[in-house]
Amino acid sequence: MRWLPYALASAVASALTAILAKLGVEGLPSTLATAIRTVVVVVFAWGMAVALGEQRTLSSVPARSWTFLLLSGIGTGTAWLAYFRALQLGPASRVAPIDKLSLPLTILLAALWLGESISWKTVLGVTLMTVGALLTLG
């Protein structure tokens, strides 16, 4: 499970992101806040790609990858715009758990589109997480 440390790092970074974004969006239009954040992400990601020498393979990216990465970018942009607006309007302690309802949707789509298997333990765990997220609404 070489992926697990990266997934845990992502969870920690996402938690910090929610709090920092909530503080950063105060007094700003949420779309402008998202645009500022996006510039930082672009500079950071390209800086990492260049530092690792990965930009050299840019010309060999297949058209299929371009298509799905562009669509993923549109999805990310939409998610970020909605997330920042939600953070502007509501408490981070309620917005973040609802945002994580992407988990059951991701697992369902992974099963349908990618053919990934879903165990009863996964179904149970995701069901409990979903109920927990929904309980934060009340």
GUSEKE-408470 format. One line per field, with one value per atom (N, C-alpha, C, CB): residue number from 1; atom name; x, z, y. Coordinates in nm, 3 decimals, always signed. Glycine has a CB too. Layout:
BEGIN
num = NUM:...
atome = CA:...
x = X:...
z = Z:...
y = Y:...
//
This chain:
BEGIN
num = 1:1:1:1:2:2:2:2:3:3:3:3:4:4:4:4:5:5:5:5:6:6:6:6:7:7:7:7:8:8:8:8:9:9:9:9:10:10:10:10:11:11:11:11:12:12:12:12:13:13:13:13:14:14:14:14:15:15:15:15:16:16:16:16:17:17:17:17:18:18:18:18:19:19:19:19:20:20:20:20:21:21:21:21:22:22:22:22:23:23:23:23:24:24:24:24:25:25:25:25:26:26:26:26:27:27:27:27:28:28:28:28:29:29:29:29:30:30:30:30:31:31:31:31:32:32:32:32:33:33:33:33:34:34:34:34:35:35:35:35:36:36:36:36:37:37:37:37:38:38:38:38:39:39:39:39:40:40:40:40:41:41:41:41:42:42:42:42:43:43:43:43:44:44:44:44:45:45:45:45:46:46:46:46:47:47:47:47:48:48:48:48:49:49:49:49:50:50:50:50:51:51:51:51:52:52:52:52:53:53:53:53:54:54:54:54:55:55:55:55:56:56:56:56:57:57:57:57:58:58:58:58:59:59:59:59:60:60:60:60:61:61:61:61:62:62:62:62:63:63:63:63:64:64:64:64:65:65:65:65:66:66:66:66:67:67:67:67:68:68:68:68:69:69:69:69:70:70:70:70:71:71:71:71:72:72:72:72:73:73:73:73:74:74:74:74:75:75:75:75:76:76:76:76:77:77:77:77:78:78:78:78:79:79:79:79:80:80:80:80:81:81:81:81:82:82:82:82:83:83:83:83:84:84:84:84:85:85:85:85:86:86:86:86:87:87:87:87:88:88:88:88:89:89:89:89:90:90:90:90:91:91:91:91:92:92:92:92:93:93:93:93:94:94:94:94:95:95:95:95:96:96:96:96:97:97:97:97:98:98:98:98:99:99:99:99:100:100:100:100:101:101:101:101:102:102:102:102:103:103:103:103:104:104:104:104:105:105:105:105:106:106:106:106:107:107:107:107:108:108:108:108:109:109:109:109:110:110:110:110:111:111:111:111:112:112:112:112:113:113:113:113:114:114:114:114:115:115:115:115:116:116:116:116:117:117:117:117:118:118:118:118:119:119:119:119:120:120:120:120:121:121:121:121:122:122:122:122:123:123:123:123:124:124:124:124:125:125:125:125:126:126:126:126:127:127:127:127:128:128:128:128:129:129:129:129:130:130:130:130:131:131:131:131:132:132:132:132:133:133:133:133:134:134:134:134:135:135:135:135:136:136:136:136:137:137:137:137:138:138:138:138
atome = N:CA:C:CB:N:CA:C:CB:N:CA:C:CB:N:CA:C:CB:N:CA:C:CB:N:CA:C:CB:N:CA:C:CB:N:CA:C:CB:N:CA:C:CB:N:CA:C:CB:N:CA:C:CB:N:CA:C:CB:N:CA:C:CB:N:CA:C:CB:N:CA:C:CB:N:CA:C:CB:N:CA:C:CB:N:CA:C:CB:N:CA:C:CB:N:CA:C:CB:N:CA:C:CB:N:CA:C:CB:N:CA:C:CB:N:CA:C:CB:N:CA:C:CB:N:CA:C:CB:N:CA:C:CB:N:CA:C:CB:N:CA:C:CB:N:CA:C:CB:N:CA:C:CB:N:CA:C:CB:N:CA:C:CB:N:CA:C:CB:N:CA:C:CB:N:CA:C:CB:N:CA:C:CB:N:CA:C:CB:N:CA:C:CB:N:CA:C:CB:N:CA:C:CB:N:CA:C:CB:N:CA:C:CB:N:CA:C:CB:N:CA:C:CB:N:CA:C:CB:N:CA:C:CB:N:CA:C:CB:N:CA:C:CB:N:CA:C:CB:N:CA:C:CB:N:CA:C:CB:N:CA:C:CB:N:CA:C:CB:N:CA:C:CB:N:CA:C:CB:N:CA:C:CB:N:CA:C:CB:N:CA:C:CB:N:CA:C:CB:N:CA:C:CB:N:CA:C:CB:N:CA:C:CB:N:CA:C:CB:N:CA:C:CB:N:CA:C:CB:N:CA:C:CB:N:CA:C:CB:N:CA:C:CB:N:CA:C:CB:N:CA:C:CB:N:CA:C:CB:N:CA:C:CB:N:CA:C:CB:N:CA:C:CB:N:CA:C:CB:N:CA:C:CB:N:CA:C:CB:N:CA:C:CB:N:CA:C:CB:N:CA:C:CB:N:CA:C:CB:N:CA:C:CB:N:CA:C:CB:N:CA:C:CB:N:CA:C:CB:N:CA:C:CB:N:CA:C:CB:N:CA:C:CB:N:CA:C:CB:N:CA:C:CB:N:CA:C:CB:N:CA:C:CB:N:CA:C:CB:N:CA:C:CB:N:CA:C:CB:N:CA:C:CB:N:CA:C:CB:N:CA:C:CB:N:CA:C:CB:N:CA:C:CB:N:CA:C:CB:N:CA:C:CB:N:CA:C:CB:N:CA:C:CB:N:CA:C:CB:N:CA:C:CB:N:CA:C:CB:N:CA:C:CB:N:CA:C:CB:N:CA:C:CB:N:CA:C:CB:N:CA:C:CB:N:CA:C:CB:N:CA:C:CB:N:CA:C:CB:N:CA:C:CB:N:CA:C:CB:N:CA:C:CB:N:CA:C:CB:N:CA:C:CB:N:CA:C:CB:N:CA:C:CB:N:CA:C:CB:N:CA:C:CB:N:CA:C:CB:N:CA:C:CB:N:CA:C:CB:N:CA:C:CB:N:CA:C:CB:N:CA:C:CB:N:CA:C:CB:N:CA:C:CB:N:CA:C:CB:N:CA:C:CB:N:CA:C:CB:N:CA:C:CB:N:CA:C:CB
x = +0.084:+0.000:+0.088:-0.095:+0.165:+0.255:+0.177:+0.346:+0.051:-0.032:-0.080:-0.152:-0.084:-0.144:-0.079:-0.136:+0.052:+0.109:+0.068:+0.261:+0.056:+0.014:-0.132:+0.036:-0.215:-0.357:-0.372:-0.436:-0.293:-0.298:-0.247:-0.216:-0.141:-0.090:-0.196:+0.040:-0.268:-0.376:-0.486:-0.434:-0.520:-0.624:-0.582:-0.654:-0.458:-0.408:-0.406:-0.266:-0.355:-0.350:-0.490:-0.276:-0.584:-0.723:-0.784:-0.808:-0.756:-0.808:-0.753:-0.773:-0.623:-0.563:-0.618:-0.410:-0.640:-0.693:-0.829:-0.704:-0.914:-1.048:-1.040:-1.130:-0.955:-0.943:-0.878:-0.862:-0.769:-0.700:-0.788:-0.570:-0.864:-0.954:-1.065:-1.014:-1.119:-1.226:-1.174:-1.275:-1.053:-0.994:-0.964:-0.867:-0.918:-0.878:-0.993:-0.795:-1.109:-1.222:-1.300:-1.315:-1.270:-1.340:-1.316:-1.295:-1.422:-1.413:-1.378:-1.314:-1.371:-1.340:-1.454:-1.206:-1.474:-1.565:-1.507:-1.586:-1.592:-1.543:-1.476:-1.656:-1.522:-1.460:-1.319:-1.546:-1.298:-1.165:-1.073:-1.171:-1.123:-1.043:-1.001:-1.122:-1.094:-1.063:-0.958:-1.190:-0.969:-0.872:-0.733:-0.916:-0.724:-0.594:-0.536:-0.608:-0.617:-0.571:-0.524:-0.685:-0.597:-0.563:-0.427:-0.670:-0.396:-0.265:-0.155:-0.256:-0.178:-0.080:-0.063:-0.123:-0.173:-0.166:-0.091:-0.309:-0.120:-0.053:+0.098:-0.110:+0.138:+0.281:+0.346:+0.303:+0.282:+0.337:+0.349:+0.249:+0.244:+0.245:+0.350:+0.106:+0.357:+0.458:+0.598:+0.433:+0.613:+0.744:+0.789:+0.738:+0.697:+0.729:+0.760:+0.613:+0.681:+0.705:+0.842:+0.595:+0.877:+1.008:+1.119:+1.015:+1.102:+1.204:+1.232:+1.161:+1.129:+1.145:+1.180:+1.018:+1.187:+1.222:+1.109:+1.342:+0.989:+0.877:+0.823:+0.766:+0.856:+0.808:+0.864:+0.845:+0.973:+1.035:+0.944:+1.167:+0.850:+0.762:+0.630:+0.732:+0.619:+0.495:+0.452:+0.510:+0.547:+0.513:+0.466:+0.632:+0.486:+0.444:+0.314:+0.554:+0.245:+0.118:+0.015:+0.068:-0.047:-0.146:-0.272:-0.184:-0.338:-0.461:-0.567:-0.517:-0.575:-0.673:-0.646:-0.667:-0.520:-0.485:-0.520:-0.335:-0.488:-0.525:-0.674:-0.482:-0.754:-0.900:-0.948:-0.967:-0.904:-0.951:-0.895:-0.916:-0.771:-0.716:-0.785:-0.566:-0.821:-0.896:-1.033:-0.911:-1.101:-1.232:-1.218:-1.297:-1.114:-1.088:-1.061:-0.969:-0.989:-0.963:-1.091:-0.868:-1.182:-1.312:-1.388:-1.397:-1.383:-1.446:-1.384:-1.435:-1.252:-1.183:-1.219:-1.032:-1.219:-1.255:-1.396:-1.242:-1.487:-1.626:-1.635:-1.716:-1.565:-1.567:-1.508:-1.489:-1.396:-1.333:-1.420:-1.198:-1.481:-1.569:-1.686:-1.622:-1.747:-1.860:-1.813:-1.928:-1.698:-1.646:-1.616:-1.519:-1.550:-1.517:-1.643:-1.425:-1.742:-1.869:-1.937:-1.963:-1.936:-1.994:-1.920:-1.991:-1.786:-1.708:-1.739:-1.558:-1.764:-1.796:-1.930:-1.798:-2.023:-2.159:-2.182:-2.254:-2.099:-2.125:-1.999:-2.186:-2.018:-1.903:-1.822:-1.949:-1.691:-1.602:-1.632:-1.455:-1.673:-1.701:-1.824:-1.721:-1.905:-2.020:-1.997:-2.146:-1.927:-1.902:-1.812:-1.839:-1.702:-1.604:-1.664:-1.487:-1.742:-1.799:-1.895:-1.871:-1.971:-2.063:-1.984:-2.162:-1.877:-1.789:-1.736:-1.671:-1.712:-1.657:-1.761:-1.598:-1.883:-1.981:-1.940:-2.123:-1.834:-1.777:-1.726:-1.663:-1.698:-1.647:-1.741:-1.620:-1.868:-1.956:-1.977:-2.091:-1.980:-1.997:-1.875:-2.022:-1.756:-1.633:-1.631:-1.509:-1.667:-1.666:-1.767:-1.696:-1.885:-1.986:-1.938:-2.118:-1.884:-1.835:-1.715:-1.797:-1.630:-1.515:-1.563:-1.422:-1.670:-1.725:-1.789:-1.828:-1.866:-1.938:-1.847:-2.045:-1.758:-1.677:-1.542:-1.656:-1.485:-1.351:-1.351:-1.264:-1.469:-1.479:-1.415:-1.417:-1.395:-1.337:-1.438:-1.287:-1.390:-1.481:-1.506:-1.424:-1.623:-1.662:-1.695:-1.785:-1.624:-1.649:-1.759:-1.520:-1.810:-1.913:-1.855:-1.972:-1.725:-1.661:-1.657:-1.519:-1.630:-1.630:-1.768:-1.579:-1.868:-2.007:-2.045:-2.105:-2.013:-2.045:-1.973:-2.008:-1.842:-1.764:-1.813:-1.619:-1.839:-1.886:-2.026:-1.886:-2.108:-2.242:-2.232:-2.326:-2.146:-2.128:-2.072:-2.035:-1.975:-1.919:-2.024:-1.798:-2.107:-2.213:-2.313:-2.284:-2.355:-2.448:-2.384:-2.490:-2.256:-2.186:-2.182:-2.044:-2.154:-2.150:-2.287:-2.103:-2.390:-2.526:-2.569:-2.625:-2.519:-2.552:-2.496:-2.500:-2.391:-2.333:-2.427:-2.198:-2.526:-2.620:-2.713:-2.701:-2.744:-2.842:-2.778:-2.928
z = +0.000:+0.000:+0.000:+0.122:-0.106:-0.118:-0.129:-0.240:-0.165:-0.185:-0.052:-0.272:+0.055:+0.181:+0.241:+0.281:+0.248:+0.303:+0.224:+0.305:+0.092:+0.010:+0.036:-0.139:+0.053:+0.082:+0.218:+0.079:+0.316:+0.448:+0.442:+0.550:+0.365:+0.347:+0.281:+0.263:+0.186:+0.120:+0.219:+0.004:+0.308:+0.408:+0.501:+0.489:+0.546:+0.634:+0.561:+0.687:+0.437:+0.359:+0.331:+0.227:+0.304:+0.279:+0.404:+0.232:+0.519:+0.644:+0.666:+0.763:+0.647:+0.660:+0.556:+0.648:+0.435:+0.327:+0.365:+0.198:+0.425:+0.462:+0.560:+0.523:+0.661:+0.762:+0.703:+0.883:+0.629:+0.569:+0.466:+0.503:+0.388:+0.288:+0.356:+0.197:+0.465:+0.538:+0.586:+0.659:+0.637:+0.683:+0.565:+0.764:+0.454:+0.339:+0.260:+0.249:+0.264:+0.183:+0.251:+0.154:+0.379:+0.452:+0.385:+0.599:+0.351:+0.295:+0.147:+0.370:+0.081:-0.062:-0.137:-0.088:-0.261:-0.343:-0.354:-0.485:-0.340:-0.338:-0.469:-0.308:-0.581:-0.710:-0.718:-0.827:-0.669:-0.667:-0.576:-0.619:-0.459:-0.368:-0.435:-0.239:-0.509:-0.581:-0.688:-0.644:-0.758:-0.863:-0.804:-0.939:-0.691:-0.625:-0.585:-0.500:-0.524:-0.482:-0.603:-0.408:-0.712:-0.832:-0.887:-0.939:-0.886:-0.932:-0.845:-0.928:-0.716:-0.625:-0.657:-0.477:-0.679:-0.712:-0.844:-0.722:-0.944:-1.074:-1.059:-1.176:-0.990:-0.972:-0.892:-0.898:-0.788:-0.704:-0.783:-0.581:-0.856:-0.931:-1.043:-0.991:-1.117:-1.224:-1.165:-1.310:-1.051:-0.985:-0.948:-0.859:-0.897:-0.864:-0.990:-0.787:-1.094:-1.219:-1.277:-1.322:-1.276:-1.329:-1.238:-1.340:-1.108:-1.014:-1.032:-0.869:-1.066:-1.088:-1.232:-1.048:-1.318:-1.458:-1.541:-1.466:-1.489:-1.558:-1.675:-1.461:-1.684:-1.794:-1.927:-1.771:-1.925:-2.049:-2.124:-2.016:-2.055:-2.118:-2.166:-2.021:-2.155:-2.192:-2.336:-2.172:-2.427:-2.568:-2.598:-2.653:-2.506:-2.531:-2.459:-2.489:-2.404:-2.336:-2.442:-2.251:-2.428:-2.527:-2.527:-2.500:-2.641:-2.655:-2.554:-2.798:-2.529:-2.430:-2.293:-2.423:-2.254:-2.124:-2.121:-2.095:-2.231:-2.239:-2.218:-2.374:-2.285:-2.276:-2.133:-2.367:-2.070:-1.934:-1.832:-1.895:-1.852:-1.760:-1.774:-1.783:-1.896:-1.916:-1.851:-2.066:-1.870:-1.806:-1.653:-1.854:-1.604:-1.460:-1.409:-1.428:-1.487:-1.449:-1.440:-1.548:-1.532:-1.527:-1.401:-1.654:-1.370:-1.248:-1.123:-1.241:-1.121:-1.007:-0.992:-1.022:-1.102:-1.098:-1.046:-1.235:-1.094:-1.048:-0.899:-1.127:-0.856:-0.715:-0.628:-0.693:-0.671:-0.591:-0.582:-0.651:-0.692:-0.689:-0.593:-0.831:-0.602:-0.513:-0.368:-0.557:-0.346:-0.210:-0.145:-0.213:-0.217:-0.160:-0.131:-0.255:-0.217:-0.191:-0.069:-0.314:-0.057:+0.061:+0.188:+0.046:+0.182:+0.299:+0.335:+0.272:+0.234:+0.260:+0.331:+0.129:+0.298:+0.350:+0.477:+0.245:+0.500:+0.613:+0.692:+0.564:+0.805:+0.888:+0.827:+1.028:+0.838:+0.782:+0.840:+0.807:+0.967:+1.033:+0.975:+1.182:+0.901:+0.834:+0.683:+0.859:+0.625:+0.480:+0.445:+0.433:+0.518:+0.484:+0.485:+0.581:+0.589:+0.585:+0.467:+0.714:+0.433:+0.319:+0.189:+0.314:+0.179:+0.062:+0.047:+0.074:+0.158:+0.153:+0.113:+0.289:+0.089:+0.032:-0.109:+0.031:-0.158:-0.285:-0.270:-0.332:-0.149:-0.126:-0.177:+0.021:-0.133:-0.185:-0.336:-0.113:-0.387:-0.531:-0.607:-0.564:-0.554:-0.617:-0.618:-0.543:-0.508:-0.501:-0.597:-0.358:-0.606:-0.700:-0.845:-0.680:-0.879:-1.015:-1.047:-1.035:-0.947:-0.969:-0.999:-0.846:-0.934:-0.961:-1.099:-0.852:-1.133:-1.261:-1.380:-1.260:-1.373:-1.489:-1.497:-1.489:-1.379:-1.378:-1.346:-1.278:-1.310:-1.279:-1.147:-1.389:-1.058:-0.928:-0.842:-0.858:-0.762:-0.677:-0.547:-0.647:-0.490:-0.364:-0.265:-0.384:-0.154:-0.052:+0.042:+0.027:+0.118:+0.216:+0.322:+0.283:+0.353:+0.449:+0.396:+0.482:+0.267:+0.205:+0.209:+0.061:+0.173:+0.176:+0.316:+0.126:+0.416:+0.555:+0.599:+0.649:+0.572:+0.612:+0.546:+0.579:+0.417:+0.344:+0.390:+0.193:+0.421:+0.473:+0.605:+0.489:+0.695:+0.824:+0.807:+0.915:+0.716:+0.690:+0.632:+0.595:+0.544:+0.484:+0.589:+0.373:+0.674:+0.780:+0.872:+0.862:+0.904:+0.987:+0.922:+1.015:+0.793:+0.724:+0.728:+0.577:+0.704:+0.704:+0.842:+0.651:+0.947:+1.083:+1.116:+1.183:+1.046:+1.073:+1.027:+1.002:+0.946:+0.899:+1.010:+0.783:+1.103:+1.206:+1.329:+1.236
y = -0.119:+0.000:+0.125:+0.000:+0.138:+0.255:+0.385:+0.239:+0.377:+0.496:+0.555:+0.462:+0.476:+0.519:+0.644:+0.407:+0.656:+0.780:+0.904:+0.771:+0.889:+1.003:+1.037:+0.972:+0.935:+0.959:+1.028:+0.827:+0.985:+1.048:+1.192:+0.967:+1.215:+1.351:+1.438:+1.351:+1.381:+1.455:+1.491:+1.372:+1.398:+1.425:+1.538:+1.298:+1.536:+1.642:+1.776:+1.609:+1.775:+1.898:+1.951:+1.875:+1.862:+1.904:+1.966:+1.786:+1.908:+1.965:+2.105:+1.874:+2.121:+2.254:+2.350:+2.245:+2.299:+2.382:+2.439:+2.301:+2.357:+2.405:+2.522:+2.291:+2.508:+2.613:+2.738:+2.562:+2.719:+2.834:+2.904:+2.788:+2.826:+2.886:+2.964:+2.776:+2.910:+2.980:+3.115:+2.895:+3.119:+3.245:+3.337:+3.219:+3.280:+3.360:+3.418:+3.279:+3.354:+3.399:+3.512:+3.281:+3.537:+3.643:+3.778:+3.647:+3.844:+3.978:+3.984:+4.055:+3.869:+3.864:+3.795:+3.790:+3.831:+3.750:+3.609:+3.814:+3.508:+3.370:+3.330:+3.275:+3.385:+3.352:+3.409:+3.405:+3.530:+3.590:+3.509:+3.737:+3.468:+3.386:+3.256:+3.357:+3.195:+3.071:+3.097:+3.012:+3.207:+3.241:+3.259:+3.369:+3.327:+3.347:+3.212:+3.439:+3.129:+2.995:+2.915:+2.919:+2.925:+2.848:+2.888:+2.867:+3.017:+3.063:+3.001:+3.219:+2.998:+2.938:+2.789:+2.956:+2.720:+2.577:+2.555:+2.517:+2.638:+2.624:+2.644:+2.726:+2.750:+2.778:+2.665:+2.914:+2.620:+2.512:+2.382:+2.490:+2.344:+2.218:+2.221:+2.191:+2.333:+2.343:+2.347:+2.469:+2.412:+2.413:+2.272:+2.501:+2.192:+2.053:+1.973:+1.987:+1.990:+1.916:+1.950:+1.949:+2.078:+2.120:+2.068:+2.275:+2.079:+2.032:+1.883:+2.060:+1.807:+1.663:+1.627:+1.591:+1.728:+1.705:+1.644:+1.617:+1.647:+1.582:+1.663:+1.557:+1.791:+1.874:+1.826:+2.021:+1.750:+1.700:+1.603:+1.630:+1.541:+1.442:+1.504:+1.328:+1.635:+1.704:+1.677:+1.853:+1.673:+1.653:+1.512:+1.685:+1.419:+1.281:+1.243:+1.186:+1.341:+1.312:+1.273:+1.435:+1.154:+1.110:+1.197:+0.964:+1.201:+1.280:+1.237:+1.267:+1.107:+1.057:+1.116:+0.902:+1.122:+1.180:+1.328:+1.161:+1.402:+1.544:+1.561:+1.603:+1.480:+1.492:+1.473:+1.389:+1.364:+1.336:+1.433:+1.196:+1.480:+1.579:+1.714:+1.595:+1.752:+1.876:+1.867:+1.907:+1.755:+1.736:+1.735:+1.605:+1.671:+1.669:+1.811:+1.578:+1.890:+2.029:+2.111:+2.093:+2.088:+2.156:+2.114:+2.126:+1.984:+1.934:+1.996:+1.783:+2.003:+2.063:+2.210:+2.048:+2.282:+2.424:+2.444:+2.487:+2.364:+2.372:+2.341:+2.274:+2.235:+2.197:+2.308:+2.066:+2.365:+2.470:+2.594:+2.507:+2.634:+2.752:+2.729:+2.784:+2.612:+2.581:+2.571:+2.449:+2.510:+2.492:+2.626:+2.406:+2.715:+2.846:+2.927:+2.925:+2.916:+2.986:+2.927:+2.977:+2.795:+2.730:+2.772:+2.577:+2.778:+2.822:+2.966:+2.806:+3.048:+3.188:+3.200:+3.267:+3.111:+3.120:+3.037:+3.076:+2.936:+2.846:+2.815:+2.718:+2.747:+2.711:+2.597:+2.671:+2.607:+2.504:+2.367:+2.540:+2.364:+2.236:+2.166:+2.259:+2.237:+2.176:+2.161:+2.258:+2.257:+2.254:+2.136:+2.387:+2.119:+2.015:+1.874:+2.021:+1.836:+1.701:+1.679:+1.672:+1.780:+1.766:+1.756:+1.886:+1.833:+1.823:+1.680:+1.923:+1.614:+1.478:+1.374:+1.442:+1.417:+1.323:+1.283:+1.386:+1.344:+1.297:+1.154:+1.391:+1.111:+0.977:+0.868:+0.956:+0.865:+0.759:+0.771:+0.763:+0.893:+0.910:+0.858:+1.058:+0.884:+0.835:+0.683:+0.890:+0.621:+0.474:+0.415:+0.427:+0.475:+0.428:+0.442:+0.505:+0.558:+0.579:+0.490:+0.726:+0.466:+0.376:+0.234:+0.376:+0.194:+0.060:+0.055:+0.022:+0.158:+0.158:+0.179:+0.264:+0.279:+0.317:+0.247:+0.464:+0.218:+0.160:+0.010:+0.233:-0.041:-0.184:-0.223:-0.263:-0.127:-0.159:-0.231:-0.031:-0.326:-0.402:-0.326:-0.543:-0.352:-0.288:-0.399:-0.190:-0.403:-0.505:-0.458:-0.536:-0.551:-0.515:-0.421:-0.642:-0.435:-0.346:-0.203:-0.396:-0.190:-0.057:+0.003:-0.065:-0.075:-0.026:+0.017:-0.136:-0.065:-0.031:+0.097:-0.147:+0.103:+0.220:+0.348:+0.199:+0.341:+0.459:+0.499:+0.433:+0.401:+0.431:+0.504:+0.302:+0.456:+0.523:+0.664:+0.440:+0.679:+0.812:+0.905:+0.802:+0.853:+0.935:+0.980:+0.857:+0.886:+0.922:+1.026:+0.795:+1.008:+1.104:+1.243:+1.056:+1.248:+1.377:+1.443:+1.359:+1.364:+1.420:+1.465:+1.318:+1.398:+1.441:+1.579:+1.340:+1.621:+1.753:+1.866:+1.767:+1.830:+1.932:+1.979:+1.879:+1.889:+1.920:+1.966:+1.803
//
